[in-house]
Amino acid sequence: MATRTDAPTRREQILKEAARLFAERGFHGVGVDEIGAAVGISGPGLYRHFAGKDAMLAELLVGISEQLLRGAKRRLAEADGSSAADVLDSLIEGHIDFALDDRPLITLHDRELDRLRDSDRKLVRQLQRQYVELWVGVVREVYPGVAEPTARSAVHSVFGLLNSTPHLGRPGALPGRAVTAELLHRMARGAFGAAGE
């Protein structure tokens, strides 16, 4: 999840391994000892960083929702003077980066969102709605004739397409990151174009 180039913190290492293990075997199929072993500490040592597995799951799912929204807002702010089409391309690129680089989090969200406490689940949904609405505004700028409900449906459809990456096979089975990213980008733009016809 970290976008920095320096070494990840122990907390970030734990979250990355927890996401991978939860995605592979399910939340209830993984114990704290296994997560600890994956990062070279004892299971009980995890409690110095997190109150438990539930706290890890919440931080993963709330965290990625915050990261996506923050990244989209940053892309919009940096786009001052750019065309709406360029802004849409930038949003698509950012979501593709997430879809290709954080595949376990997509699987985790699909399978385990209902395991969050109500307050955390509501926060994830709130952040996701804000993220969607940023996209809807840009899509409607690129395709002014598209009604808001249609734009929203198109955004959700494109997210479904991009977030299908965990189902494309093992990372090594893909044709290469750049080729996959370009294909996903063309498909996303094609979907938005179809909605704008």
Summary of the structure (lengths in Angstrom):
residues: 197
radius of gyration: 17.9
end to end distance: 36.4
largest distance: 57.6
contacts: 577
relative contact order: 0.11
helix: 78%
strand: 0%
